[in-house]
Amino acid sequence: MRITVLTVPGCPHTALVRERLTAALAGRTARVELVEVDDEREAARVGMSGSPTVLIDGVDPFAVPGAPAAVSCRLYRTPDGRAEGAPGAEDLRRAVESAWARETSG
């Protein structure tokens, strides 16, 4: 499994998303790469719709249809409607488990 975290330089949510990813992986082996993106053209090329964007095997499991590429902050909604600067721990766990299942079944 390959996980790419796309951020803008100095993103205040980088540490949070990395912490949540570590918990979501629960000891599984994955290649995790942090990539800083600082212009709109590069954001469009790599599939970044705000910082941080998490790609699992090249796919954004939290993508909002029609969301444009962006080098601004990205917010994620919690089940109770609050906005946070990173995907929720449980949402990340489900995304990782789904990718892991695809990888081990195929």
Disulfide bonds with the S-S distance in Angstrom:
none
